[in-house]
């Protein structure tokens, strides 16, 4: 698709900024997002191309504001819902539970 | 009791979701051939970025046979970029080729059935 992800050649985005001594994950949840995507791929709930396409379909302004693992997480969630692995109701209920917890008390 | 263990993960990591295909398809192009990237604009997934469409170059290297990404997304229209041979599914496998624009040594475009993250 001619989506926002297809940035090669675009002007105005500025130089690629490389972080010195970049850690593997900036925050722990990123590792969970990676593990979740890998587990879903390994279990063949979806394939790599479906995963990429799910990421490509993120609404453009949100895509541009999102970091790498945010996009991975969103792509994974999209596919989990589309494939019926979780339902929208389960997902919303879980978000609602998490939103009620004091900050810092998440779980995997 | 863990559901998965490290050995299972190691094994899966190496093999699950592999994108190479053990399929013997004759290549349509060979290194040195001049080619033009198609100007396709599929609404679904493709690994052909806009900056390379309609661009000319020559084949530098053959990467072998891969799944065609466009065809691997469930429910979307398959594009016939892959090799057509009797008895083989259309559009689902393609030989990856790497092309280089004429006169620009060292600047490489990948025209592949799949690519790295």
Backbone of each chain as ProteinMPNN parsed JSONL, in Angstrom:
{"seq_chain_A": "XXXXXXXXXXXXXXXXXXXXXXXXXXXXXXXXXXXXXXXXXXXXXXXXXXXXXXXXXXXXXXXXXXXXXXXXXXXXXXXXXXXXXXXXXXXXXXXXXXXXXXXXXXXX", "coords_chain_A": {"N_chain_A": [[0.84, -1.184, 0.0], [0.334, 2.301, -0.57], [1.377, 3.66, 1.78], [2.082, 5.584, 4.808], [4.312, 4.518, 5.888], [6.068, 4.044, 3.867], [8.551, 5.624, 3.319], [10.835, 6.243, 1.929], [12.799, 8.542, 0.247], [11.255, 10.735, 0.876], [11.009, 14.214, 1.614], [11.964, 16.595, 4.163], [11.909, 15.264, 6.554], [14.153, 15.298, 8.055], [17.506, 14.5, 9.323], [18.573, 11.086, 9.933], [18.742, 10.255, 13.217], [21.142, 8.892, 15.164], [21.303, 7.07, 18.11], [23.713, 7.177, 20.624], [25.277, 4.378, 22.11], [22.864, 2.953, 22.315], [20.384, 1.355, 24.226], [19.175, -2.056, 24.193], [16.453, -2.205, 24.775], [14.447, 0.581, 25.519], [12.578, 0.808, 27.439], [11.116, -1.556, 29.682], [8.704, -2.685, 28.811], [8.931, -2.741, 26.089], [10.466, -4.953, 25.487], [8.636, -6.899, 26.166], [6.727, -6.445, 24.218], [8.141, -7.16, 21.926], [8.611, -9.881, 22.516], [5.999, -10.844, 22.592], [5.097, -10.442, 19.955], [6.91, -12.102, 18.617], [6.25, -14.552, 19.755], [3.665, -14.912, 18.793], [4.188, -15.011, 16.061], [5.866, -17.244, 16.023], [4.104, -19.213, 16.907], [2.579, -19.271, 14.747], [0.244, -17.752, 14.399], [-0.072, -15.589, 12.928], [1.595, -14.411, 9.958], [4.821, -13.029, 8.989], [4.494, -11.14, 6.961], [1.818, -10.407, 7.15], [1.991, -9.24, 9.594], [3.711, -7.054, 9.109], [2.048, -5.663, 7.353], [-0.065, -5.028, 9.022], [1.157, -3.196, 10.689], [1.737, -1.25, 8.785], [-0.761, -0.292, 8.287], [-1.434, 1.375, 10.328], [-2.907, 4.377, 11.394], [-1.85, 7.282, 9.699], [-0.965, 9.744, 11.11], [-0.716, 8.838, 13.681], [1.094, 6.815, 13.305], [3.423, 8.252, 12.663], [3.932, 9.507, 15.06], [4.618, 7.449, 16.691], [6.841, 5.198, 18.388], [9.174, 2.613, 17.504], [8.627, 0.07, 18.838], [6.138, 0.633, 19.787], [4.687, 0.603, 17.488], [5.012, -2.047, 16.811], [3.609, -3.256, 18.859], [1.045, -2.257, 18.426], [0.507, -3.317, 15.868], [0.523, -6.042, 16.501], [-1.652, -6.205, 18.295], [-3.753, -5.429, 16.607], [-3.805, -7.629, 14.837], [-4.3, -9.753, 16.615], [-6.898, -9.158, 17.361], [-8.225, -9.069, 14.853], [-7.872, -11.673, 13.986], [-9.328, -12.989, 15.793], [-8.235, -13.999, 18.106], [-8.19, -12.753, 20.489], [-11.032, -11.062, 21.902], [-12.685, -7.968, 21.135], [-14.085, -7.102, 23.362], [-12.812, -8.423, 25.492], [-10.327, -7.253, 25.296], [-10.859, -4.495, 25.733], [-11.88, -4.66, 28.322], [-9.674, -5.509, 29.733], [-7.93, -3.353, 29.341], [-9.317, -1.449, 30.699], [-9.212, -2.449, 33.327], [-6.425, -2.218, 33.746], [-6.108, 0.489, 33.57], [-7.167, 1.325, 35.914], [-5.33, 0.72, 37.82], [-2.731, 1.826, 40.094], [-0.061, 3.764, 38.748], [2.722, 1.983, 37.418], [2.15, -0.5, 38.25], [1.807, -2.609, 36.415], [1.448, -5.712, 34.59], [2.9, -8.564, 32.977]], "CA_chain_A": [[0.0, 0.0, 0.0], [1.108, 3.558, -0.606], [1.149, 4.194, 3.116], [3.035, 6.514, 5.407], [5.529, 3.773, 6.218], [6.911, 3.998, 2.675], [9.102, 6.973, 3.449], [12.061, 6.44, 1.176], [12.77, 9.643, -0.71], [10.498, 11.894, 1.352], [11.769, 15.36, 2.111], [11.433, 17.295, 5.336], [11.896, 14.46, 7.773], [15.377, 15.522, 8.806], [18.473, 13.407, 9.277], [18.391, 9.968, 10.852], [19.54, 10.501, 14.422], [21.552, 7.627, 15.798], [21.559, 7.209, 19.543], [24.959, 6.56, 21.088], [25.085, 3.329, 23.133], [21.433, 2.721, 22.477], [20.076, 0.081, 24.87], [18.31, -2.946, 23.408], [15.104, -1.678, 25.022], [14.455, 1.805, 26.315], [11.725, 0.493, 28.584], [10.915, -3.005, 29.759], [7.54, -3.14, 28.046], [9.328, -2.971, 24.698], [10.871, -6.357, 25.411], [7.408, -7.695, 26.184], [6.103, -6.285, 22.905], [8.921, -7.999, 21.011], [8.363, -11.281, 22.84], [4.622, -11.175, 22.208], [5.045, -10.563, 18.491], [7.667, -13.305, 18.248], [5.482, -15.733, 20.168], [2.552, -15.05, 17.851], [4.772, -15.467, 14.8], [6.348, -18.616, 16.227], [2.935, -20.065, 16.989], [1.939, -19.162, 13.424], [-1.077, -17.132, 14.448], [-0.02, -14.77, 11.722], [2.942, -14.457, 9.392], [5.587, -11.783, 9.026], [3.946, -10.177, 6.008], [0.599, -9.892, 7.758], [2.423, -8.366, 10.678], [4.163, -5.788, 8.514], [0.888, -4.96, 6.792], [-0.818, -4.475, 10.156], [1.883, -1.982, 11.092], [1.578, -0.259, 7.705], [-2.128, 0.227, 8.311], [-1.627, 2.325, 11.427], [-3.305, 5.7, 10.888], [-0.591, 7.99, 9.454], [-0.456, 10.696, 12.114], [-0.3, 8.048, 14.835], [2.311, 6.118, 12.877], [4.573, 9.164, 12.746], [4.2, 9.835, 16.47], [4.894, 6.233, 17.459], [8.15, 4.58, 18.315], [9.256, 1.309, 16.844], [7.915, -1.005, 19.539], [4.723, 0.998, 19.855], [4.092, 0.122, 16.238], [4.957, -3.514, 16.894], [2.516, -3.616, 19.77], [-0.215, -1.965, 17.757], [0.34, -4.32, 14.819], [0.172, -7.309, 17.15], [-3.021, -6.099, 18.817], [-4.651, -5.452, 15.443], [-3.947, -8.997, 14.326], [-4.956, -10.579, 17.637], [-8.331, -8.871, 17.267], [-8.741, -9.477, 13.537], [-7.849, -13.133, 13.884], [-10.217, -13.554, 16.805], [-7.496, -14.645, 19.195], [-8.857, -12.107, 21.621], [-12.171, -10.277, 21.414], [-12.658, -6.55, 21.466], [-14.59, -6.955, 24.733], [-11.732, -8.849, 26.397], [-9.275, -6.25, 25.213], [-11.329, -3.288, 26.412], [-12.003, -4.947, 29.758], [-8.311, -5.565, 30.271], [-7.42, -1.978, 29.374], [-10.049, -0.778, 31.759], [-8.578, -2.914, 34.573], [-5.073, -1.661, 33.869], [-6.228, 1.929, 33.767], [-7.546, 1.558, 37.316], [-4.215, 0.451, 38.726], [-1.745, 2.902, 40.223], [1.001, 3.673, 37.751], [3.861, 1.152, 37.796], [1.702, -1.834, 38.646], [1.343, -3.426, 35.298], [2.009, -7.057, 34.61], [3.207, -9.021, 31.611]], "C_chain_A": [[0.879, 1.239, 0.0], [0.921, 4.294, 0.709], [2.276, 5.081, 3.597], [4.369, 5.832, 5.715], [6.552, 3.841, 5.08], [7.556, 5.364, 2.49], [10.306, 7.252, 2.572], [11.918, 7.566, 0.17], [11.989, 10.853, -0.24], [11.441, 12.992, 1.837], [11.172, 15.852, 3.42], [11.437, 16.498, 6.625], [13.166, 14.607, 8.593], [16.313, 14.338, 8.749], [18.088, 12.284, 10.229], [19.315, 10.213, 12.043], [19.874, 9.167, 15.072], [21.89, 7.871, 17.254], [22.857, 6.492, 19.89], [24.641, 5.548, 22.171], [23.613, 3.044, 23.395], [21.194, 1.381, 23.163], [19.182, -0.766, 23.972], [16.851, -2.51, 23.556], [15.232, -0.421, 25.859], [13.617, 1.631, 27.567], [11.385, -0.993, 28.524], [9.751, -3.5, 28.901], [7.896, -3.432, 26.595], [9.76, -4.418, 24.492], [9.661, -7.273, 25.407], [6.721, -7.624, 24.825], [6.819, -7.159, 21.869], [8.597, -9.468, 21.238], [6.966, -11.706, 22.4], [4.517, -11.376, 20.695], [5.748, -11.847, 18.039], [6.907, -14.573, 18.595], [4.326, -15.986, 19.204], [3.044, -15.545, 16.487], [5.213, -16.925, 14.905], [5.21, -19.614, 16.286], [2.111, -20.039, 15.714], [0.489, -18.699, 13.489], [-1.214, -16.107, 13.328], [1.4, -14.852, 11.181], [3.555, -13.065, 9.333], [4.999, -10.721, 8.103], [2.633, -9.58, 6.509], [0.945, -8.906, 8.86], [2.874, -7.018, 10.134], [2.978, -4.977, 7.989], [0.032, -4.341, 7.902], [-0.156, -3.192, 10.651], [1.689, -0.875, 10.051], [0.211, 0.416, 7.734], [-2.412, 1.171, 9.485], [-1.922, 3.692, 10.82], [-2.059, 6.595, 10.807], [-0.107, 8.92, 10.559], [-0.023, 9.949, 13.371], [0.986, 7.292, 14.53], [3.533, 7.003, 13.097], [4.922, 9.535, 14.186], [4.699, 8.634, 17.264], [6.323, 5.76, 17.309], [8.037, 3.184, 17.736], [8.437, 0.24, 17.539], [6.448, -0.666, 19.799], [4.019, 0.482, 18.609], [4.007, -1.398, 16.234], [3.768, -3.939, 17.748], [1.174, -3.382, 19.091], [-0.506, -2.971, 16.635], [-0.106, -5.658, 15.398], [-1.273, -7.29, 17.634], [-4.035, -6.16, 17.675], [-4.895, -6.875, 14.961], [-4.613, -9.924, 15.334], [-6.472, -10.389, 17.574], [-8.9, -9.375, 15.943], [-8.815, -10.982, 13.375], [-8.739, -13.797, 14.921], [-9.503, -14.267, 17.933], [-7.925, -14.043, 20.535], [-10.051, -11.343, 21.05], [-11.979, -8.827, 21.819], [-13.098, -6.337, 22.923], [-13.512, -7.319, 25.748], [-10.656, -7.781, 26.46], [-9.668, -4.991, 25.98], [-11.42, -3.49, 27.918], [-10.617, -4.934, 30.414], [-7.705, -4.168, 30.379], [-8.047, -1.21, 30.52], [-9.495, -1.17, 33.136], [-7.236, -2.232, 34.799], [-5.13, -0.174, 34.159], [-6.554, 2.263, 35.219], [-6.374, 1.379, 38.261], [-3.345, 1.671, 38.874], [-0.609, 2.674, 39.233], [2.172, 2.834, 38.263], [3.453, -0.238, 38.222], [1.109, -2.6, 37.484], [1.818, -4.849, 35.491], [2.158, -7.509, 33.162], [1.934, -9.399, 30.857]], "O_chain_A": [[2.005, 1.23, 0.497], [0.38, 5.399, 0.752], [3.273, 5.301, 2.908], [5.412, 6.481, 5.793], [7.755, 3.711, 5.309], [7.163, 6.148, 1.626], [10.752, 8.396, 2.484], [11.015, 7.545, -0.666], [12.042, 11.902, -0.881], [12.511, 12.731, 2.387], [10.019, 15.561, 3.741], [11.018, 16.995, 7.67], [13.247, 14.093, 9.709], [15.97, 13.292, 8.197], [17.371, 12.499, 11.206], [20.527, 10.359, 11.88], [18.987, 8.416, 15.476], [22.667, 8.767, 17.586], [23.071, 5.345, 19.497], [23.829, 5.818, 23.056], [23.179, 2.913, 24.54], [21.743, 0.367, 22.732], [18.508, -0.238, 23.087], [16.11, -2.455, 22.574], [16.03, -0.365, 26.795], [13.898, 2.218, 28.612], [11.371, -1.601, 27.454], [9.804, -4.593, 28.336], [7.257, -4.258, 25.944], [9.463, -5.031, 23.466], [9.654, -8.3, 24.728], [6.194, -8.624, 24.338], [6.18, -7.811, 21.043], [8.34, -10.212, 20.292], [6.782, -12.812, 21.892], [3.929, -12.349, 20.221], [5.242, -12.58, 17.19], [6.913, -15.543, 17.837], [4.043, -17.129, 18.845], [2.406, -16.38, 15.847], [4.969, -17.731, 14.007], [5.328, -20.729, 15.779], [1.077, -20.7, 15.613], [-0.372, -19.177, 12.75], [-2.31, -15.807, 12.855], [2.306, -15.314, 11.875], [2.89, -12.062, 9.593], [5.007, -9.535, 8.433], [2.369, -8.393, 6.317], [0.287, -7.881, 9.036], [2.47, -5.969, 10.635], [2.918, -3.76, 8.163], [-0.526, -3.257, 7.731], [-0.835, -2.223, 10.99], [1.5, 0.29, 10.399], [0.048, 1.544, 7.269], [-3.517, 1.699, 9.606], [-1.277, 4.113, 9.86], [-1.29, 6.653, 11.767], [1.072, 8.879, 10.911], [0.916, 10.363, 14.051], [1.856, 7.148, 15.389], [4.544, 6.564, 13.646], [6.075, 9.84, 14.491], [5.158, 8.791, 18.395], [6.937, 5.899, 16.251], [6.945, 2.661, 17.515], [7.631, -0.433, 16.897], [5.621, -1.554, 20.005], [2.894, -0.013, 18.675], [3.048, -1.972, 15.717], [3.027, -4.858, 17.401], [0.274, -4.217, 19.176], [-1.642, -3.418, 16.48], [-0.994, -6.32, 14.859], [-2.024, -8.239, 17.411], [-5.047, -6.855, 17.766], [-6.032, -7.277, 14.71], [-5.405, -10.787, 14.955], [-7.232, -11.347, 17.717], [-9.94, -10.033, 15.92], [-9.71, -11.503, 12.71], [-8.889, -15.019, 14.931], [-10.114, -15.063, 18.645], [-8.008, -14.727, 21.555], [-10.078, -11.016, 19.863], [-11.21, -8.511, 22.727], [-12.543, -5.492, 23.627], [-13.318, -6.616, 26.739], [-10.143, -7.45, 27.528], [-8.889, -4.484, 26.787], [-11.078, -2.598, 28.695], [-10.436, -4.408, 31.512], [-7.054, -3.835, 31.369], [-7.391, -0.431, 31.211], [-9.331, -0.316, 34.007], [-6.946, -1.736, 35.887], [-4.303, 0.358, 34.9], [-6.251, 3.357, 35.694], [-6.425, 1.845, 39.399], [-3.208, 2.466, 37.945], [-0.25, 1.537, 38.925], [2.567, 2.965, 39.421], [4.306, -1.072, 38.525], [0.023, -3.169, 37.588], [2.518, -5.149, 36.458], [1.603, -6.902, 32.246], [2.002, -9.804, 29.696]]}, "seq_chain_B": "XXXXXXXXXXXXXXXXXXXXXXXXXXXXXXXXXXXXXXXXXXXXXXXXXXXXXXXXXXXXXXXXXXXXXXXXXXXXXXXXXXXXXXXXXXXXXXXXXXXXXXXXXXXXXXXXXXXXX", "coords_chain_B": {"N_chain_B": [[5.062, -23.978, 36.395], [6.812, -23.653, 33.448], [5.464, -22.733, 30.272], [6.774, -22.624, 27.888], [10.125, -23.497, 27.066], [13.643, -22.682, 26.997], [14.957, -24.133, 25.015], [12.921, -24.851, 23.274], [12.187, -22.346, 22.378], [14.54, -21.526, 21.135], [14.63, -23.326, 18.998], [12.264, -22.7, 17.624], [12.761, -20.069, 16.976], [14.646, -20.257, 15.035], [13.376, -21.554, 12.94], [10.594, -21.092, 12.666], [8.127, -19.413, 10.808], [9.646, -19.084, 8.54], [10.802, -17.541, 5.577], [11.99, -18.277, 3.274], [11.725, -20.491, 0.471], [11.81, -23.915, -0.29], [11.941, -24.487, -3.217], [12.144, -25.312, -6.554], [12.419, -23.141, -8.862], [12.81, -21.921, -12.106], [14.868, -19.135, -12.701], [13.715, -15.923, -13.79], [15.289, -13.877, -14.471], [18.773, -13.052, -14.735], [21.974, -12.359, -13.205], [23.264, -9.295, -14.391], [21.32, -8.835, -16.291], [19.253, -6.272, -17.702], [16.684, -4.56, -16.096], [13.355, -3.37, -15.321], [11.667, -1.91, -12.69], [8.353, -2.68, -11.778], [5.496, -0.517, -12.039], [3.538, -0.715, -9.816], [0.704, -0.251, -7.732], [-0.467, -1.477, -5.329], [-3.303, -1.855, -3.189], [-2.957, -3.377, -0.964], [-0.47, -5.191, 0.889], [2.898, -4.766, -0.088], [6.327, -5.227, -0.936], [7.596, -3.544, -2.552], [8.902, -0.51, -2.738], [7.783, 2.919, -3.247], [9.825, 4.558, -4.226], [11.311, 3.071, -5.964], [9.787, 2.214, -8.036], [9.156, 1.84, -11.493], [11.797, 2.384, -11.994], [14.968, 1.866, -13.538], [17.466, -0.657, -13.781], [20.152, -3.017, -13.252], [20.314, -6.528, -12.834], [21.934, -7.662, -10.023], [22.377, -9.714, -8.272], [21.17, -12.945, -7.443], [18.965, -13.968, -5.043], [17.675, -16.298, -4.517], [14.788, -18.418, -3.884], [11.763, -17.207, -2.578], [8.873, -16.781, -0.442], [6.253, -14.79, -1.803], [5.694, -11.688, -0.609], [3.412, -10.057, -1.062], [1.478, -11.88, -1.611], [1.071, -13.237, 0.681], [-0.527, -12.173, 2.595], [-3.455, -12.605, 4.184], [-6.49, -12.815, 2.44], [-6.05, -10.802, 0.622], [-5.853, -9.422, -2.704], [-4.049, -11.271, -4.993], [-1.001, -10.551, -6.512], [0.452, -10.951, -9.679], [3.369, -11.194, -9.568], [5.134, -13.083, -9.248], [6.66, -16.098, -10.457], [5.231, -17.721, -13.233], [4.232, -20.871, -13.725], [3.187, -23.973, -15.005], [1.246, -25.906, -12.856], [2.185, -24.741, -10.579], [1.416, -22.558, -7.876], [0.14, -19.363, -8.734], [1.834, -16.316, -8.373], [2.764, -16.692, -5.786], [5.306, -17.334, -5.177], [8.594, -16.187, -5.642], [11.608, -15.426, -7.286], [14.119, -13.798, -5.582], [15.674, -10.85, -6.544], [18.48, -8.753, -6.758], [18.902, -5.473, -7.612], [20.88, -3.078, -9.322], [21.226, 0.332, -9.932], [22.077, 1.648, -13.157], [25.376, 2.812, -13.504], [25.714, 3.659, -10.881], [27.641, 2.708, -8.746], [27.763, 0.737, -5.885], [25.491, 1.723, -4.788], [22.657, 0.269, -3.85], [19.626, -1.283, -4.774], [17.064, -3.218, -3.403], [15.208, -5.676, -4.898], [13.193, -7.658, -3.882], [11.591, -10.73, -2.972], [11.231, -10.83, -0.31], [12.376, -9.05, 2.554], [14.76, -7.746, 4.927], [13.84, -6.748, 8.287]], "CA_chain_B": [[5.699, -24.73, 35.311], [6.821, -22.801, 32.243], [4.804, -23.277, 29.084], [7.84, -22.824, 26.902], [11.463, -23.434, 27.626], [14.617, -22.022, 26.14], [15.247, -24.976, 23.844], [11.79, -24.7, 22.357], [12.279, -21.011, 21.791], [15.672, -21.525, 20.197], [14.23, -24.06, 17.801], [11.252, -21.919, 16.907], [13.364, -18.839, 16.481], [15.39, -20.561, 13.811], [12.618, -22.171, 11.856], [9.202, -20.683, 12.495], [7.905, -18.232, 9.981], [10.694, -18.945, 7.526], [10.27, -16.956, 4.351], [12.564, -18.943, 2.102], [10.999, -21.667, 0.006], [12.618, -24.925, -0.974], [11.191, -24.724, -4.444], [13.055, -25.105, -7.661], [11.805, -22.376, -9.951], [13.833, -21.325, -12.956], [14.823, -17.684, -12.586], [13.338, -15.189, -14.993], [16.391, -12.959, -14.752], [20.081, -13.474, -14.228], [22.841, -11.195, -12.99], [23.65, -8.611, -15.613], [20.126, -8.458, -17.073], [18.642, -4.972, -17.419], [15.285, -4.729, -15.696], [12.609, -2.185, -14.888], [10.723, -2.236, -11.625], [6.991, -2.367, -12.192], [4.831, 0.591, -11.344], [2.297, -1.218, -9.225], [0.244, 0.489, -6.543], [-1.484, -2.328, -4.733], [-3.86, -1.344, -1.94], [-2.507, -4.222, 0.136], [0.941, -5.208, 1.228], [3.934, -5.064, -1.055], [7.653, -4.815, -0.486], [8.15, -2.686, -3.599], [8.645, 0.861, -2.297], [7.477, 3.863, -4.324], [11.006, 5.191, -4.819], [11.962, 2.217, -6.943], [8.863, 1.833, -9.122], [9.51, 2.394, -12.809], [13.226, 2.666, -12.104], [15.746, 0.876, -14.289], [18.739, -1.067, -13.219], [20.486, -4.35, -13.737], [20.322, -7.525, -11.783], [23.256, -7.834, -9.448], [22.489, -10.971, -7.546], [19.949, -13.736, -7.26], [18.929, -14.418, -3.657], [16.983, -17.573, -4.353], [13.319, -18.415, -3.941], [11.092, -16.795, -1.347], [7.456, -16.427, -0.489], [5.977, -13.448, -2.285], [4.985, -11.046, 0.508], [2.106, -9.562, -1.484], [0.523, -12.987, -1.656], [0.996, -13.943, 1.96], [-1.448, -11.528, 3.513], [-4.734, -13.284, 3.994], [-7.644, -12.082, 1.946], [-5.85, -9.721, -0.337], [-5.719, -9.81, -4.101], [-2.686, -11.683, -5.298], [-0.397, -9.94, -7.703], [1.235, -11.939, -10.401], [4.764, -10.801, -9.739], [5.943, -14.294, -9.159], [6.862, -16.896, -11.652], [4.076, -18.506, -13.636], [4.567, -22.156, -14.344], [2.062, -24.885, -14.838], [1.326, -26.734, -11.655], [2.618, -23.992, -9.402], [0.481, -21.468, -7.586], [0.566, -18.088, -9.299], [2.013, -15.163, -7.5], [3.063, -16.969, -4.389], [6.739, -17.514, -4.956], [9.345, -15.373, -6.589], [13.042, -15.376, -7.044], [14.541, -12.467, -5.19], [16.822, -10.337, -7.278], [18.985, -7.493, -6.27], [19.264, -4.699, -8.798], [21.725, -1.911, -9.117], [20.969, 1.291, -11.018], [23.26, 1.779, -14.002], [26.27, 3.932, -13.253], [25.824, 4.062, -9.479], [28.232, 1.57, -8.049], [27.681, 0.787, -4.436], [24.141, 2.079, -4.362], [21.897, -0.92, -4.207], [18.204, -1.426, -4.489], [16.652, -4.61, -3.306], [13.901, -6.032, -5.469], [13.17, -9.013, -3.371], [10.333, -11.285, -2.499], [11.13, -10.468, 1.098], [13.532, -8.233, 2.923], [14.964, -7.7, 6.374], [13.169, -5.664, 9.016]], "C_chain_B": [[5.653, -23.897, 34.037], [6.151, -23.508, 31.062], [5.831, -23.547, 27.987], [9.183, -22.81, 27.622], [12.429, -22.903, 26.568], [14.905, -22.835, 24.879], [14.152, -24.865, 22.8], [11.883, -23.373, 21.619], [13.408, -20.953, 20.775], [15.284, -22.191, 18.888], [13.253, -23.266, 16.959], [11.864, -20.703, 16.243], [14.072, -19.073, 15.163], [14.487, -20.957, 12.657], [11.223, -21.593, 11.613], [9.103, -19.446, 11.623], [8.972, -18.025, 8.924], [10.091, -18.42, 6.233], [10.913, -17.521, 3.097], [11.714, -20.156, 1.75], [11.972, -22.641, -0.641], [11.866, -25.334, -2.23], [12.13, -24.429, -5.598], [12.317, -24.438, -8.809], [12.926, -21.795, -10.789], [13.745, -19.804, -12.848], [14.435, -17.037, -13.912], [14.456, -14.25, -15.438], [17.683, -13.555, -14.227], [20.938, -12.247, -14.023], [23.338, -10.622, -14.309], [22.464, -8.189, -16.466], [19.676, -7.054, -16.691], [17.157, -5.178, -17.148], [14.68, -3.378, -15.35], [11.661, -2.629, -13.786], [9.327, -1.841, -12.074], [6.439, -1.191, -11.413], [3.474, 0.105, -10.846], [1.964, -0.38, -7.994], [-0.841, -0.319, -5.848], [-2.019, -1.733, -3.438], [-3.389, -2.157, -0.733], [-1.001, -4.181, 0.287], [1.82, -5.509, 0.024], [5.266, -4.633, -0.473], [8.339, -3.947, -1.536], [7.88, -1.227, -3.234], [8.45, 1.802, -3.476], [8.731, 4.396, -5.002], [11.679, 4.339, -5.879], [11.06, 1.877, -8.131], [9.204, 2.582, -10.392], [10.995, 2.716, -12.976], [13.926, 1.513, -12.818], [17.014, 0.532, -13.547], [19.146, -2.376, -13.845], [20.61, -5.288, -12.556], [21.753, -7.757, -11.324], [23.416, -9.233, -8.878], [21.136, -11.645, -7.43], [19.967, -14.301, -5.844], [18.246, -15.765, -3.47], [15.479, -17.372, -4.251], [12.709, -18.113, -2.58], [9.586, -16.782, -1.548], [7.33, -15.032, -1.063], [5.147, -12.728, -1.234], [3.584, -10.586, 0.154], [1.057, -10.653, -1.384], [0.294, -13.625, -0.301], [0.059, -13.304, 2.957], [-2.843, -12.029, 3.2], [-5.783, -12.336, 3.413], [-7.337, -10.997, 0.939], [-5.603, -10.262, -1.733], [-4.272, -10.161, -4.392], [-2.204, -11.021, -6.57], [0.482, -10.967, -8.389], [2.636, -11.432, -10.665], [5.661, -12.023, -9.754], [6.0, -15.022, -10.486], [5.6, -17.688, -11.978], [4.537, -19.794, -14.307], [3.387, -23.086, -14.117], [2.29, -25.72, -13.578], [1.766, -25.961, -10.422], [1.657, -22.844, -9.141], [1.016, -20.141, -8.131], [0.815, -17.077, -8.194], [2.395, -15.474, -6.079], [4.539, -17.198, -4.122], [7.482, -16.7, -5.999], [10.814, -15.511, -6.283], [13.4, -13.951, -6.665], [15.711, -12.043, -6.04], [17.245, -9.016, -6.679], [19.391, -6.7, -7.49], [20.105, -3.505, -8.413], [21.45, -0.937, -10.248], [22.217, 1.463, -11.863], [24.081, 2.984, -13.581], [26.382, 4.335, -11.797], [26.366, 2.894, -8.673], [28.125, 1.771, -6.546], [26.317, 1.186, -3.934], [23.202, 0.961, -4.787], [20.42, -0.791, -3.884], [17.893, -2.89, -4.325], [15.303, -4.794, -3.95], [13.684, -7.47, -5.061], [11.764, -9.445, -3.048], [10.151, -11.013, -1.017], [12.366, -9.667, 1.442], [13.641, -8.231, 4.428], [14.075, -6.638, 6.983], [13.954, -4.394, 8.852]], "O_chain_B": [[4.58, -23.483, 33.599], [6.269, -24.722, 30.893], [5.765, -24.545, 27.269], [9.335, -22.177, 28.667], [12.067, -22.706, 25.408], [15.076, -22.271, 23.799], [14.419, -24.794, 21.6], [11.684, -23.294, 20.407], [13.251, -20.399, 19.687], [15.575, -21.681, 17.806], [13.395, -23.17, 15.74], [11.534, -20.354, 15.109], [14.098, -18.207, 14.289], [14.824, -20.706, 11.5], [10.731, -21.603, 10.485], [9.931, -18.54, 11.718], [9.178, -16.903, 8.461], [8.992, -18.817, 5.847], [10.441, -17.277, 1.986], [11.073, -20.762, 2.609], [12.837, -22.254, -1.427], [11.24, -26.393, -2.286], [12.824, -23.412, -5.606], [11.673, -25.101, -9.622], [13.885, -21.239, -10.253], [12.648, -19.247, -12.899], [14.771, -17.522, -14.992], [14.557, -13.881, -16.607], [17.676, -14.45, -13.382], [20.665, -11.197, -14.605], [23.768, -11.345, -15.208], [22.587, -7.278, -17.284], [19.706, -6.679, -15.519], [16.469, -5.885, -17.884], [15.381, -2.392, -15.121], [10.937, -3.612, -13.939], [9.14, -0.787, -12.681], [6.853, -0.909, -10.288], [2.422, 0.463, -11.377], [2.854, 0.129, -7.312], [-1.996, 0.103, -5.784], [-1.251, -1.159, -2.665], [-3.423, -1.668, 0.397], [-0.346, -3.232, -0.145], [1.52, -6.395, -0.777], [5.315, -3.762, 0.395], [9.528, -3.651, -1.419], [6.758, -0.749, -3.398], [8.902, 1.512, -4.584], [8.723, 4.66, -6.205], [12.531, 4.831, -6.618], [11.525, 1.313, -9.121], [9.498, 3.777, -10.38], [11.397, 3.265, -14.001], [13.528, 0.353, -12.713], [17.556, 1.334, -12.787], [18.569, -2.805, -14.844], [20.961, -4.894, -11.444], [22.653, -8.013, -12.125], [24.475, -9.849, -8.997], [20.099, -10.989, -7.331], [20.887, -15.035, -5.483], [18.245, -16.309, -2.366], [14.968, -16.281, -4.504], [13.095, -18.694, -1.565], [9.092, -16.774, -2.675], [8.193, -14.183, -0.841], [4.005, -13.115, -0.986], [2.666, -10.705, 0.965], [-0.111, -10.383, -1.105], [-0.59, -14.468, -0.154], [-0.136, -13.833, 4.051], [-3.337, -11.887, 2.081], [-5.928, -11.197, 3.859], [-8.249, -10.335, 0.445], [-5.197, -11.411, -1.912], [-3.369, -9.395, -4.054], [-2.92, -10.948, -7.568], [1.169, -11.753, -7.737], [3.05, -11.26, -11.812], [6.8, -11.98, -10.219], [5.441, -14.582, -11.491], [4.976, -18.26, -11.085], [5.171, -19.76, -15.361], [2.677, -22.966, -13.119], [3.402, -26.169, -13.299], [1.719, -26.499, -9.315], [1.143, -22.23, -10.076], [2.202, -19.84, -7.999], [0.079, -17.011, -7.209], [2.354, -14.584, -5.23], [4.969, -17.25, -2.969], [7.013, -16.555, -7.128], [11.203, -15.693, -5.129], [13.022, -13.005, -7.356], [16.649, -12.816, -6.232], [16.423, -8.264, -6.156], [20.149, -7.196, -8.324], [20.026, -3.0, -7.293], [21.442, -1.336, -11.413], [23.324, 1.425, -11.326], [23.532, 4.057, -13.33], [27.097, 5.291, -11.496], [25.617, 2.185, -8.001], [28.373, 2.859, -6.027], [26.018, 1.002, -2.754], [22.99, 0.747, -5.981], [20.034, -0.254, -2.847], [18.427, -3.72, -5.061], [14.343, -4.121, -3.574], [13.968, -8.392, -5.826], [10.864, -8.624, -2.874], [9.022, -10.972, -0.528], [13.315, -9.63, 0.658], [12.725, -8.663, 5.127], [13.609, -5.734, 6.29], [13.565, -3.355, 9.386]]}, "name": "protein", "num_of_chains": 2, "seq": "XXXXXXXXXXXXXXXXXXXXXXXXXXXXXXXXXXXXXXXXXXXXXXXXXXXXXXXXXXXXXXXXXXXXXXXXXXXXXXXXXXXXXXXXXXXXXXXXXXXXXXXXXXXXXXXXXXXXXXXXXXXXXXXXXXXXXXXXXXXXXXXXXXXXXXXXXXXXXXXXXXXXXXXXXXXXXXXXXXXXXXXXXXXXXXXXXXXXXXXXXXXXXXXXXXXXXXXXXXXXXXXXX"}
